[in-house]
Amino acid sequence: MSSKVIGKPVDRVDGKLKVTGKALYAAEHNPPGMVHAVIVQSTVPRGSVLRMQTSEAEKSPGVLAVLTPKNMPKLAGLEQYAGVSVLPRLTAMQDSEVLFNGQPIALVVADTFERATHAASLVRTFYMDKPATLDMEAALGRAEAAVGVFGGPPPGHTRGDAAAALSSAPVRVEATYRTPTEHHNPMEPHACIASWDEAGSLTLYDTNQGVYFMRQFLSVALGLPPDKLRVISPYVGGGFGCKALPWSHVILSIMAAKAVGKPVKLVLTRRQMFSLVGFRPRTLQKVELAANAQGKLTAIRHTGYSETSEKDGFTETFTNVTNMLYACPNVTTSQQLVRLNTGTPTFMRAPGEATGTYAFESALDELAHALKMDPLELRRINHADKDPEHGKEWSSKSLLECYRWGAERFGWKKRSLQPRSMKDGDILIGWGMATATFPAFRQQASALMKLMADGTAVVQCAAADLGTGAYTVFTQMAAETLGLAPEKIRMEMGDTALPPGPLAGGSSSTATVSPAIHAAANDVRGKLVKLAMADKASPLHGLAEKDVLAEDGRLFSRQDKARGETFAQLLGRQKLPHVEGKGDAAPAPSEQKYSAHAFGAHFIEVRVDEALGTVRVSRIVTAMGAGRILNAKTARSQISGGVIFGLGMALTEETLRDPRMGRVMTADLAEYHVPVHADVPDIDVHFVEENDPHVNPLGIKGIGEVGTTGVAAAVANAVFHATGKRVRDLPITLDKLL
């Protein structure tokens, strides 16, 4: 395929719709007769509801219903998901048990949002308190084995004899690292509007990362056939994982709409998003490394704990990256879960890999210091030429080139080995680096393309665009394959009325949907060529199929570009309203022969004011080997966003809970600090050219999450180089450096 459109920095095709307000998000729809719902949350971390005084709320102006565990309809379908570790237990007021502070215990429906909010404040709840477990480290003695994700095996790996190799190693480091609870905080809060019709069909406008996934879940939970359930989510204002799975507010809005016979809108407040829609769980990780005097790893042992809720088993798989990142003959990894009275954790950008690379890449830096060796050279020495966990060849791997380019661009060779040796006046300068990696996934998808009689095209797939640029790159793929200008293509997404699309997770959407669109566009082009070949009035009549090309909305002869006609001319003469093509894509068995990952390297400079304990990141160079890049602009934006996520993890983000009551104390953006413009320098992103014939037919790898991995470690390593102080407990705040 030529690269007339693919790879180019095409502007967002949905940009104008968004800046003019024409791109409607979930909460911006207004079906006739719509009313509003507000959640009443528990104020204790563990117990049961003895009674609720709702009469004052029910008499409040505009109130249509107050739903509580006493009058909430029972949903037998929810029990079918019990024990599915990745899915949160939906606290949809099915009983009176309270499992965490902030759990939904009532829902008030009124004619306006303001009236619903006021009435919700009038509900009085009386509890029977029960002992709550709120401190993860105090509860380590009750930890249990971690479970796998999406039915996969539990995290953990063994090869060789790590214990023996550790005991006999000439150089060994051992350290414990902690990462805090973090929250996603997408710009758009969770919101949904549920509307039932007279025939018993449900339409749900919902902000989510996969409409088909949501429909599948709701179909079972509600006992409703899929053809009676339509989920619509064309625009999503950020997700980062918290919008991947169903949460209680969705079920509550649906049941409220059934109860009052009107469409019900339910929008979570920013504070509610800190208790109702998941978080990155706290981890405690112990890493032990052993090496010979030349720096060759001889043993790795990585073990630890992560928090989960009382009834769920979500696992932050932080040891997965340790199993495969470097060549080492003796490796042991294992994880355990600690159950607390909190909400349920969930996927958050690079789940497992972000937390795991912080601990592992920090420990590797500590090993380099013990060896008196350049940290980059240590990584080069231990480069894995094939996947050491599974013994498979890589589908492609450009990590050494990422190291080379990044180090040269950053000026790494000027880095002194000794901590506290680089200064600018009274400011300590530190240079740190770390490796980035994330698996390359893809799922199943279908696409439909219609080339219209006027020469424009519509492409449909029920995928999700979380603000990442999916509308744009899918438009580019369709345009390139069909031979049509991008501005003549309209991409439709985020609706279960469209062909099936994937859940936007695991950085898999582009690799999943693009092959389906490619196939659909090829189908259309093939049909056009056959129409022209069979049409005696066509200038292409009688040519062989291989001798007809498509470009700029026209078919033409390979030998004579002037001999041809436009798509519109051909369809007009055939009196066809459109030509339709379909495409399906799914992982092929041959892809399983290889281990597929994106790789990269971050080089970071920090400036530390030792008198104040403040850390400023002043330079970032990131090099990535991430397969075929479909849009240079959106790809750079994705990596930059991932790096900023990592800076937040390293320096500012920490969710704090009241140790007595389990209430989130940092439940707003004034107390929960995400990086702002002043915290982020220019991020120099470079993509190493990478041709991967094995990962999927188009050589595409995901880039949404790999940018986050390794960043926190690179910052921590830079802070150590600047100060000589090793911070093993994120975030790196000034109190830990003074």
C-alpha positions in Angstrom: 0.0 0.0 0.0 1.3 3.5 -0.8 1.6 6.1 1.9 -0.4 9.0 0.4 -2.5 9.3 3.6 -1.3 6.7 6.1 1.4 8.0 8.4 0.7 11.6 7.6 -0.1 14.1 10.4 -3.7 14.5 9.3 -5.8 16.9 11.5 -8.6 15.5 13.6 -11.6 14.9 11.4 -13.9 15.3 14.4 -12.0 18.4 15.7 -14.5 21.0 14.3 -17.5 19.1 15.7 -15.9 19.1 19.2 -14.8 22.7 19.3 -18.2 23.9 18.0 -20.2 21.7 20.4 -21.8 19.6 17.7 -20.2 16.4 18.9 -22.7 15.3 21.6 -21.4 13.4 24.6 -23.6 11.1 26.7 -24.9 13.8 29.1 -25.7 16.2 26.3 -28.6 14.2 24.8 -32.1 15.3 25.8 -34.8 12.8 24.9 -38.4 14.2 25.4 -39.6 14.0 29.0 -36.2 13.4 30.5 -35.8 13.6 34.3 -32.8 13.4 36.5 -31.4 11.0 39.1 -28.9 11.6 42.0 -27.2 8.9 44.0 -27.3 8.8 47.8 -24.0 7.3 49.1 -23.2 5.4 52.3 -21.1 7.3 54.9 -19.7 4.2 56.7 -17.0 1.8 55.4 -18.7 -1.5 56.5 -22.1 -2.3 57.9 -25.7 -2.7 56.9 -28.6 -0.3 56.5 -31.0 -0.6 59.4 -33.6 1.9 58.1 -33.8 4.9 55.9 -36.0 8.0 56.4 -37.1 8.9 52.9 -40.5 10.6 53.5 -39.1 14.2 53.5 -37.3 13.5 50.2 -40.4 11.9 48.7 -42.5 15.0 49.6 -39.9 17.4 48.2 -41.0 19.4 45.1 -40.5 17.6 41.7 -39.5 14.3 43.2 -40.9 11.3 41.2 -39.3 8.4 43.1 -36.9 7.4 45.8 -35.4 4.0 45.3 -33.7 2.1 48.1 -32.8 -1.5 48.9 -36.4 -2.0 50.0 -38.1 -1.1 46.8 -35.4 -1.7 44.2 -36.3 -4.5 41.8 -34.1 -7.6 42.1 -31.9 -8.4 39.2 -31.1 -12.2 39.1 -28.9 -11.6 36.1 -26.3 -9.8 38.2 -25.5 -13.1 40.0 -24.3 -14.6 36.7 -21.3 -12.3 36.9 -20.4 -13.2 40.5 -16.8 -14.5 40.5 -15.8 -13.0 37.2 -12.7 -11.4 38.6 -12.3 -8.5 36.2 -15.9 -7.3 36.6 -16.8 -5.1 39.6 -19.6 -6.3 41.8 -22.4 -3.9 41.0 -23.7 -2.4 44.2 -27.2 -1.8 42.7 -29.1 -1.8 46.0 -29.9 -5.5 45.8 -29.5 -5.8 49.6 -28.8 -3.7 52.7 -25.1 -4.6 53.0 -22.6 -1.7 52.9 -19.1 -2.8 51.7 -17.4 0.6 51.3 -17.8 4.3 52.1 -19.5 5.9 49.2 -21.5 2.9 48.1 -24.9 3.7 46.4 -27.7 3.1 48.9 -30.5 5.2 47.4 -31.4 7.0 44.2 -33.6 10.1 44.0 -35.4 10.9 40.7 -36.8 14.4 40.2 -37.8 16.7 37.3 -34.6 18.7 37.6 -31.1 17.9 38.6 -31.2 20.6 41.3 -34.4 19.2 42.9 -33.0 15.7 42.8 -29.8 16.9 44.5 -31.7 18.7 47.2 -34.0 15.8 47.8 -31.1 13.4 48.0 -29.6 15.5 50.8 -32.9 15.0 52.8 -32.5 11.1 53.0 -31.5 10.0 56.5 -29.8 6.6 56.9 -29.2 4.6 60.1 -26.6 1.8 60.0 -25.5 -1.2 62.0 -21.7 -0.8 61.9 -19.4 -3.7 61.2 -15.6 -3.9 61.5 -13.9 -2.6 58.3 -10.5 -3.4 56.9 -8.9 -0.2 55.5 -5.1 -0.6 55.9 -3.5 -2.8 53.2 -0.2 -3.3 55.0 -1.8 -4.1 58.3 -3.8 -6.8 56.5 -1.0 -8.5 54.6 -1.3 -11.5 56.9 -4.8 -12.2 55.4 -3.6 -11.9 51.8 -4.7 -14.5 49.2 -3.4 -15.6 45.9 -4.0 -13.2 43.0 -6.3 -14.2 40.2 -6.0 -13.9 36.4 -7.5 -11.2 34.2 -10.3 -12.0 31.8 -10.1 -15.7 32.6 -6.3 -15.9 32.1 -3.9 -17.6 34.5 -2.9 -16.0 37.8 0.1 -13.7 37.5 3.4 -15.4 38.3 6.2 -17.2 36.5 9.1 -19.5 37.4 12.1 -20.5 35.3 15.4 -21.8 36.7 16.2 -21.5 40.4 16.1 -17.9 41.5 16.6 -18.6 45.2 19.9 -20.5 44.6 21.1 -17.9 42.1 20.4 -15.0 44.5 22.2 -16.7 47.4 25.4 -17.2 45.4 25.5 -14.0 43.4 28.5 -11.7 43.7 26.3 -8.6 43.4 22.8 -8.4 44.7 20.2 -5.7 45.4 16.9 -6.0 47.3 14.3 -3.3 47.8 10.6 -2.7 48.5 8.6 -0.2 46.4 5.2 1.2 47.0 2.8 2.8 44.6 -0.4 4.6 45.9 -4.0 4.4 44.9 -4.6 6.6 41.9 -7.7 7.8 40.1 -8.3 8.3 36.4 -10.0 11.7 36.2 -11.0 11.9 32.6 -12.3 15.3 31.5 -15.8 14.0 30.9 -17.4 12.4 34.0 -19.4 9.2 33.8 -22.9 9.8 32.6 -25.8 7.9 31.1 -29.4 8.4 30.0 -31.7 5.4 30.0 -34.9 5.4 28.0 -37.5 2.6 27.7 -40.1 2.5 24.9 -43.6 1.0 25.0 -42.4 -2.2 23.4 -39.9 -2.8 26.2 -36.8 -1.9 24.3 -34.1 0.1 26.0 -31.9 2.8 24.6 -28.9 3.8 26.6 -26.7 6.9 26.0 -23.6 6.1 28.0 -20.0 7.2 28.2 -18.1 3.9 27.8 -15.2 2.3 26.0 -17.1 -0.3 24.2 -20.8 -0.3 23.3 -21.0 -4.0 22.4 -19.3 -5.0 25.6 -21.7 -2.9 27.6 -24.7 -4.4 25.7 -23.5 -7.9 26.3 -23.3 -7.3 30.0 -26.6 -5.5 30.4 -28.4 -8.1 28.3 -27.5 -10.8 30.9 -27.9 -8.5 33.9 -31.4 -7.4 32.8 -32.5 -10.6 31.2 -33.1 -8.5 28.0 -32.5 -9.9 24.5 -29.7 -8.0 22.8 -31.9 -6.9 20.0 -34.0 -5.0 22.5 -31.0 -3.0 23.8 -29.2 -0.2 22.0 -26.1 1.4 23.5 -25.0 4.7 22.0 -21.6 6.3 22.8 -20.2 8.1 19.7 -17.9 10.5 21.7 -16.1 9.9 24.9 -14.2 12.5 26.8 -11.3 10.4 28.0 -11.5 7.0 29.7 -8.0 5.6 30.6 -9.7 2.4 31.8 -12.4 3.6 34.1 -15.0 3.5 31.3 -14.1 0.1 30.1 -16.4 -1.9 32.5 -20.0 -1.4 33.7 -20.5 0.3 37.0 -23.5 0.6 39.4 -24.8 4.0 38.1 -25.6 2.5 34.7 -27.9 -0.2 36.2 -29.4 2.4 38.6 -30.4 4.8 35.8 -31.9 1.9 33.8 -34.0 0.7 36.8 -35.0 4.3 37.6 -36.2 4.9 34.1 -38.3 1.7 34.3 -39.8 2.8 37.7 -40.8 6.3 36.6 -41.7 5.6 33.0 -39.5 8.4 31.7 -35.9 8.8 30.3 -33.6 9.2 33.3 -30.2 11.0 33.2 -27.6 10.2 35.8 -24.3 12.1 35.8 -21.7 11.5 38.4 -20.1 14.4 40.2 -16.3 14.7 40.2 -16.3 13.6 43.9 -18.4 10.6 43.1 -15.9 9.5 40.5 -13.5 8.9 43.3 -15.7 6.2 44.8 -17.9 4.7 42.2 -15.9 3.9 39.0 -12.7 2.2 40.0 -9.1 3.2 40.5 -5.5 2.0 40.1 -4.9 -0.1 43.2 -2.1 0.4 45.8 0.8 -2.0 45.4 3.6 -3.2 47.7 6.4 -4.8 45.6 9.6 -6.5 46.6 12.3 -6.8 43.9 15.5 -8.8 44.3 18.1 -8.8 41.5 21.4 -10.6 41.2 24.2 -10.2 38.6 27.8 -11.1 37.9 30.6 -8.6 38.0 30.0 -7.8 34.3 26.4 -6.9 34.9 24.8 -9.9 33.4 21.6 -10.7 35.3 21.7 -14.1 37.0 18.5 -14.0 39.1 15.2 -11.9 39.4 12.6 -12.3 42.1 9.6 -10.0 42.1 6.8 -10.5 44.5 4.2 -8.3 46.1 0.6 -7.3 47.0 -2.1 -5.2 45.6 -5.4 -4.0 47.1 -8.9 -5.1 46.0 -12.4 -4.8 47.4 -14.1 -7.2 49.8 -16.1 -9.1 47.1 -14.0 -8.6 43.9 -10.8 -10.0 42.7 -9.3 -7.5 40.4 -5.5 -7.9 40.1 -3.0 -5.3 39.2 -0.6 -7.6 37.2 2.6 -5.7 38.0 4.9 -8.8 37.7 4.0 -9.5 34.0 6.6 -7.2 32.6 9.3 -8.6 34.8 8.8 -12.1 33.2 9.8 -10.9 29.7 11.7 -7.7 29.7 15.3 -8.9 30.1 17.3 -12.0 29.5 17.8 -13.9 32.8 17.9 -17.6 33.4 16.5 -17.6 36.9 13.2 -15.8 37.5 10.4 -16.1 40.1 7.4 -13.8 40.2 4.2 -14.0 42.3 1.4 -11.8 43.5 -1.2 -11.7 46.3 -4.4 -9.7 46.9 -5.4 -7.9 50.0 -9.2 -7.4 50.5 -10.2 -4.0 51.8 -13.5 -2.2 52.4 -13.0 0.1 49.4 -14.6 0.3 46.0 -13.4 -2.1 43.3 -10.1 -1.2 41.5 -10.0 -1.5 37.8 -7.8 -1.0 34.7 -5.9 2.3 34.6 -3.6 3.3 31.7 -1.0 0.5 31.4 -2.5 -1.5 34.2 0.2 -3.6 35.8 2.9 -2.4 33.4 2.9 1.1 34.8 3.3 0.0 38.5 5.5 -3.0 37.6 8.0 -1.0 35.6 8.3 1.6 38.3 9.6 -1.1 40.8 11.5 -3.2 38.3 13.2 -0.4 36.4 14.1 1.4 39.7 15.6 -1.8 41.1 17.6 -2.2 37.9 19.0 1.3 38.4 19.9 0.4 41.9 21.8 -2.6 40.6 23.6 -0.4 38.1 24.7 1.8 41.0 25.9 -1.2 43.0 27.9 -2.3 39.9 29.2 1.2 39.3 27.9 0.8 35.8 26.0 3.1 33.4 22.3 2.2 33.7 21.8 2.2 30.0 24.7 -0.1 29.4 23.3 -2.5 32.0 20.1 -2.7 30.0 21.9 -3.2 26.8 23.9 -6.1 28.3 20.7 -7.8 29.4 18.7 -7.2 26.2 16.4 -10.2 25.4 16.9 -11.2 21.8 13.8 -13.4 22.1 10.9 -13.6 24.7 12.6 -15.2 27.7 9.3 -16.1 29.3 7.8 -18.1 26.4 10.8 -18.8 24.3 9.2 -17.2 21.2 10.7 -14.9 18.7 9.6 -11.3 18.8 7.2 -10.2 16.1 9.6 -7.2 15.9 11.7 -5.4 18.4 13.5 -2.1 18.0 14.5 -1.5 21.7 18.2 -1.2 21.0 17.6 1.4 18.3 15.3 3.2 20.8 18.2 3.2 23.3 20.7 4.4 20.7 18.5 7.2 19.3 17.2 8.4 22.7 20.7 8.4 24.3 22.2 10.4 21.4 19.3 12.9 21.3 19.5 13.4 25.1 23.3 13.6 25.3 23.4 10.6 27.7 27.2 10.1 27.2 27.8 13.3 29.1 26.1 11.9 32.2 28.4 11.5 35.1 28.1 8.2 37.0 28.3 9.7 40.5 25.0 11.0 42.2 25.0 14.7 43.2 27.8 15.4 40.7 25.8 17.6 38.2 24.7 21.0 39.3 23.5 24.4 38.0 24.3 26.8 40.8 22.5 25.5 43.8 20.2 23.3 41.7 21.0 19.6 41.6 20.7 18.1 38.1 19.8 14.4 37.6 19.5 12.2 34.5 17.6 9.0 34.6 16.2 6.6 32.1 14.0 3.5 31.9 12.7 1.0 29.4 9.0 1.1 28.3 7.0 -1.9 27.0 3.4 -2.9 26.5 1.9 -6.0 24.8 0.4 -5.7 21.3 -3.1 -7.0 21.4 -6.0 -7.2 18.9 -9.6 -8.4 19.1 -12.4 -9.1 16.6 -14.2 -6.4 14.6 -16.4 -5.9 11.6 -16.7 -2.9 9.3 -19.1 -1.8 6.7 -18.3 0.7 3.9 -20.8 2.3 1.6 -19.5 4.3 -1.4 -22.3 6.6 -2.3 -23.4 7.7 -5.8 -21.9 11.2 -5.2 -18.4 9.8 -4.7 -18.4 10.1 -0.9 -18.2 7.1 1.5 -19.6 6.1 4.9 -17.6 3.7 7.1 -19.3 2.1 10.1 -17.9 0.2 13.0 -19.1 0.3 16.6 -15.7 1.0 18.0 -14.9 3.8 20.5 -12.9 7.0 20.2 -11.8 8.1 23.7 -10.4 11.3 22.3 -7.3 9.4 21.0 -7.9 10.1 17.3 -9.6 6.9 16.3 -12.0 8.7 14.0 -9.1 10.2 12.2 -6.8 7.1 11.8 -9.8 5.0 10.7 -10.7 7.6 8.1 -7.1 7.6 6.9 -7.2 3.8 6.6 -10.4 3.8 4.6 -9.2 6.7 2.4 -5.8 5.0 1.6 -7.3 1.6 0.8 -10.2 2.8 -1.3 -8.3 5.6 -3.0 -10.5 8.5 -1.8 -9.7 11.8 -0.2 -10.1 11.7 3.7 -12.5 14.7 3.6 -14.9 12.6 1.4 -15.2 9.9 4.1 -17.5 9.9 7.1 -16.7 7.6 9.9 -19.5 6.4 12.2 -18.7 4.8 15.5 -20.0 4.1 19.0 -23.5 2.6 18.4 -24.7 -1.0 18.7 -26.8 -0.4 15.6 -23.4 -0.5 13.7 -21.2 -3.6 12.9 -19.5 -5.0 16.0 -16.5 -3.2 17.3 -14.1 -3.9 20.2 -13.7 -2.7 23.7 -11.2 0.1 23.6 -8.7 -1.3 26.0 -5.2 -2.7 26.0 -4.2 -0.3 23.3 -5.9 -2.7 20.8 -8.5 -0.6 19.0 -6.4 0.6 16.0 -4.9 -2.8 15.5 -8.3 -4.4 15.7 -10.5 -2.1 13.6 -8.0 -1.1 10.9 -7.8 -4.5 9.3 -11.6 -4.7 9.2 -11.9 -1.3 7.5 -9.0 -2.3 5.1 -11.0 -5.4 4.2 -14.2 -3.5 3.7 -12.6 -0.9 1.5 -10.9 -3.5 -0.6 -14.2 -5.2 -1.0 -15.7 -2.0 -2.3 -12.8 -1.3 -4.6 -12.9 -4.8 -6.0 -16.6 -4.5 -6.8 -16.0 -1.1 -8.5 -13.3 -2.6 -10.7 -15.5 -5.5 -11.7 -18.3 -3.2 -12.5 -16.1 -1.1 -14.8 -14.5 -4.1 -16.4 -18.0 -5.5 -17.3 -19.4 -2.1 -18.5 -18.9 -1.6 -22.2 -19.3 2.2 -21.7 -16.5 2.3 -19.2 -13.0 3.3 -20.5 -11.7 0.4 -18.4 -13.9 -2.2 -20.1 -11.9 -5.3 -21.0 -8.9 -4.6 -18.8 -7.6 -7.2 -16.3 -8.4 -6.6 -12.7 -4.7 -6.3 -11.8 -4.3 -3.5 -14.4 -6.9 -1.2 -12.7 -5.8 1.2 -10.0 -7.8 3.5 -7.7 -6.8 7.0 -6.5 -8.4 10.3 -5.7 -11.9 8.9 -6.2 -11.3 7.5 -9.7 -10.4 4.2 -11.4 -7.7 4.3 -14.0 -5.4 2.1 -16.1 -2.1 1.1 -14.7 -0.5 1.8 -18.1 -2.4 5.1 -18.8 -3.6 7.2 -15.9 -5.7 9.3 -18.2 -7.7 6.3 -19.2 -10.3 6.1 -16.4 -13.3 7.5 -14.7 -14.5 8.7 -11.3 -16.4 6.5 -8.8 -19.4 8.8 -9.2 -19.4 8.5 -13.0 -19.4 4.7 -12.8 -22.2 4.5 -10.2 -24.2 7.1 -12.0 -24.1 5.2 -15.3 -25.0 2.0 -13.4 -27.8 3.8 -11.6 -26.6 2.5 -8.3 -27.3 4.4 -5.1 -24.2 2.9 -3.5 -21.7 0.1 -3.5 -21.3 -1.7 -0.2 -18.3 -3.7 1.1 -17.9 -5.6 4.3 -14.8 -6.6 6.3 -14.1 -8.8 9.3 -10.9 -9.1 11.2 -9.7 -11.3 14.0 -6.4 -12.6 15.4 -4.9 -15.3 13.2 -3.4 -18.5 14.7 -0.1 -17.7 13.0 0.2 -14.6 15.1 0.5 -16.8 18.2 3.9 -18.0 17.0 5.5 -14.7 18.0 5.7 -12.6 21.1 4.3 -9.1 20.2 5.1 -6.0 22.2 5.8 -2.3 21.7 9.1 -1.2 23.2 10.7 2.2 24.0 13.0 4.2 26.2 12.5 7.4 28.3 15.4 9.7 29.1 14.5 12.4 31.7 16.3 15.3 33.3 15.2 16.7 36.7 16.2 19.8 38.5 16.0 19.5 42.3 16.0 22.5 44.7 17.5 20.7 47.7 16.6 23.6 50.1 12.9 23.3 49.2 12.7 19.6 48.2 11.0 20.5 44.9 11.5 18.5 41.7 11.1 19.9 38.3 11.2 17.8 35.2 13.1 19.9 32.7 13.8 17.6 29.7 12.2 14.5 28.3 13.3 12.4 25.3 11.2 9.4 24.4 12.0 6.9 21.6 9.4 4.3 20.7 9.4 1.2 18.4 5.6 0.7 18.0 4.9 -0.8 14.6 3.4 1.0 11.8 2.4 4.6 12.7 -0.9 5.6 11.0 -0.9 9.3 11.9 2.3 11.0 13.0 0.4 13.8 14.9 -2.1 11.6 16.9 0.6 9.1 17.6 2.9 11.7 19.1 0.0 13.1 21.1 -0.7 9.6 22.5 2.9 9.1 23.6 3.0 12.6 25.1 -0.2 12.0 27.0 1.2 8.7 28.3 4.4 10.3 29.5 2.3 13.0 31.3 0.4 10.2 33.0 3.7 8.8 34.1 4.8 12.2 35.5 1.7 12.4 37.5 2.3 8.9 38.9 5.9 9.9 39.7 5.4 13.3 41.3 1.9 14.3 42.2 -0.9 11.7 42.1 -2.1 10.0 45.3 -5.5 9.1 46.5 -5.7 9.4 50.3 -8.5 7.7 52.4 -9.5 8.5 55.9 -7.9 5.6 57.9 -10.9 5.4 60.2 -13.8 5.7 57.9 -12.4 4.8 54.4 -13.7 8.0 52.8 -11.6 9.4 50.0 -10.2 12.7 51.3 -8.7 13.9 48.0 -11.9 13.6 46.0 -11.5 16.7 43.8 -8.9 18.2 41.5 -7.8 20.7 44.1 -6.6 17.9 46.4 -5.8 15.2 43.9 -3.0 16.7 41.9 -2.7 15.9 38.2 0.2 17.5 36.2 -0.6 20.9 34.7 1.1 22.8 31.9 3.7 24.2 34.3 4.8 20.7 35.3 5.4 19.4 31.8 8.3 20.5 29.6 8.5 19.8 25.8 8.4 16.1 25.2 10.7 15.1 22.4 9.0 12.0 20.9 10.6 9.9 18.2 9.2 6.8 16.5 11.8 4.2 15.3 10.7 2.9 11.9 9.5 -0.6 12.4 8.1 -3.0 9.9 6.3 -5.9 11.7 4.9 -8.6 9.3 3.8 -10.9 12.1 1.8 -8.8 14.7 -1.2 -8.4 12.3 -1.7 -7.9 8.6 -1.1 -4.2 8.8 1.9 -4.2 11.2 0.0 -2.0 13.8 0.9 -2.0 17.5 -1.0 0.0 20.2 0.6 3.2 21.5 -2.0 4.5 24.0 -0.4 2.9 27.1 3.3 2.1 26.3 4.1 5.8 26.8 3.2 5.6 30.5 5.3 2.6 31.3 8.8 3.3 32.6 8.2 7.0 33.1 7.9 6.9 36.9 11.0 4.9 37.2 13.0 7.2 34.9 11.9 10.2 37.1 12.8 8.3 40.3 16.2 7.3 38.8 16.9 10.9 37.8 16.0 12.1 41.3 18.4 9.6 42.8 21.1 10.7 40.4 20.5 14.3 41.4 20.3 13.9 45.1 21.7 10.5 46.1 18.3 9.7 47.8 16.4 6.7 46.5 12.6 7.3 46.9 10.8 4.0 46.8 7.4 5.2 47.8 5.5 7.2 45.1 4.7 10.0 44.6 8.1 11.7 45.1 6.9 14.7 47.1 9.1 17.3 48.8 8.8 15.8 52.3 10.6 12.7 51.0 13.6 14.7 49.8 14.0 17.3 52.6 
